[in-house]
Amino acid sequence: MSEPVLLTISGSLREGSFNRMLCRVAAEAFGPAEVIDGDLDLPLYNGDLEDAEGIPAKVQTLADQIARADAIVISAPEYNKGISGVLKNALDWVSRTEGNAFAGKPTVVVSAAAGRTGGETAQFMTMACLLQLQAQIISGPGVLVAGASNEFSEDGALTNARYMSTLEARMATLREAIKP
Ligand SMILES: Cc1cc2nc3c(=O)[nH]c(=O)nc-3n(C[C@H](O)[C@H](O)[C@H](O)COP(=O)(O)O)c2cc1C
């Protein structure tokens, strides 16, 4: 069997984003896979833009990547106790594309944030949106990286062994959920 396709989605566009780092660590823990990194640098959803120009090419690319993925990891930053605008905007755009790319897709949501709860609220808000999109949310002990600036090494490794073992367990469950 060929390697599964794993799509990673960071809800932060920032170059040095801890959520981007967490996506990379998750992909390594997932094991052999074709890893695709979704680009969320999209125009703001605007119904007038959609009416005038249709679905933007970058949105369609993202929707196609979701449709092609065997498994998805989303890392959600927390902004003001909620989902980042970047991530919500991407989910809103994808929901406007043909078909339902997320339907039935095994998906794990993780988060990294500065605060002590590790982005728990944003993580739950993301899962609430994904329920609406009919993703197959793979639940399990939460990967909530709190005080994220202290938890990654300079080369992006997750240094906390407890976070790492929880992440590895979630990735193993995600891999097992891939449809034959
Ligand atoms: C507008 C804004 C709001 C934030 N609100 C929260 C918050 O509610 N909870 C929290 O833990 N961190 C909050 N933070 C800090 C982020 O968790 C931190 O910047 C984190 O590194 C963002 O993720 P990234 O590293 O992937 O970009 C906020 C940051 C910004 C810029």
The ligand as an SDF file (V2000), in Angstrom:
LIG
                    3D

 31 33  0  0  0  0  0  0  0  0999 V2000
   -4.7000   38.7370   19.2230 C   0  0  0  0  0  0  0  0  0  0  0  0
   -4.1240   37.7190   20.1510 C   0  0  0  0  0  0  0  0  0  0  0  0
   -4.9210   37.1550   21.1090 C   0  0  0  0  0  0  0  0  0  0  0  0
   -4.4070   36.1750   21.9670 C   0  0  0  0  0  0  0  0  0  0  0  0
   -5.2580   35.5750   22.8760 N   0  0  0  0  0  0  0  0  0  0  0  0
   -4.8010   34.4910   23.5800 C   0  0  0  0  0  0  0  0  0  0  0  0
   -5.6820   33.7330   24.3980 C   0  0  0  0  0  0  0  0  0  0  0  0
   -6.8660   33.9850   24.5030 O   0  0  0  0  0  0  0  0  0  0  0  0
   -5.1810   32.6520   25.0460 N   0  0  0  0  0  0  0  0  0  0  0  0
   -3.8470   32.2900   24.9590 C   0  0  0  0  0  0  0  0  0  0  0  0
   -3.4490   31.3040   25.5640 O   0  0  0  0  0  0  0  0  0  0  0  0
   -3.0000   33.0050   24.1830 N   0  0  0  0  0  0  0  0  0  0  0  0
   -3.4400   34.0870   23.4960 C   0  0  0  0  0  0  0  0  0  0  0  0
   -2.5900   34.7860   22.6670 N   0  0  0  0  0  0  0  0  0  0  0  0
   -1.1810   34.3880   22.6000 C   0  0  0  0  0  0  0  0  0  0  0  0
   -1.0040   33.2600   21.5830 C   0  0  0  0  0  0  0  0  0  0  0  0
   -1.3340   32.0400   22.1780 O   0  0  0  0  0  0  0  0  0  0  0  0
    0.4620   33.2210   21.1210 C   0  0  0  0  0  0  0  0  0  0  0  0
    0.7760   34.4160   20.4470 O   0  0  0  0  0  0  0  0  0  0  0  0
    0.7330   32.0190   20.2490 C   0  0  0  0  0  0  0  0  0  0  0  0
    2.1140   31.9120   20.0600 O   0  0  0  0  0  0  0  0  0  0  0  0
    0.0050   32.1430   18.9050 C   0  0  0  0  0  0  0  0  0  0  0  0
    0.2130   31.0020   18.1270 O   0  0  0  0  0  0  0  0  0  0  0  0
    1.3820   30.8770   17.0340 P   0  0  0  0  0  0  0  0  0  0  0  0
    2.6710   30.8010   17.8000 O   0  0  0  0  0  0  0  0  0  0  0  0
    1.0830   29.5940   16.3500 O   0  0  0  0  0  0  0  0  0  0  0  0
    1.3200   32.0660   16.1470 O   0  0  0  0  0  0  0  0  0  0  0  0
   -3.0670   35.7870   21.8530 C   0  0  0  0  0  0  0  0  0  0  0  0
   -2.2720   36.3740   20.8540 C   0  0  0  0  0  0  0  0  0  0  0  0
   -2.7860   37.3000   20.0050 C   0  0  0  0  0  0  0  0  0  0  0  0
   -1.8980   37.8970   18.9210 C   0  0  0  0  0  0  0  0  0  0  0  0
  1  2  1  0
  2  3  1  0
  2 30  2  0
  3  4  2  0
  4  5  1  0
  4 28  1  0
  5  6  2  0
  6  7  1  0
  6 13  1  0
  7  8  2  0
  7  9  1  0
  9 10  1  0
 10 11  2  0
 10 12  1  0
 12 13  2  0
 13 14  1  0
 14 15  1  0
 14 28  1  0
 15 16  1  0
 16 17  1  0
 16 18  1  0
 18 19  1  0
 18 20  1  0
 20 21  1  0
 20 22  1  0
 22 23  1  0
 23 24  1  0
 24 25  2  0
 24 26  1  0
 24 27  1  0
 28 29  2  0
 29 30  1  0
 30 31  1  0
M  END
$$$$
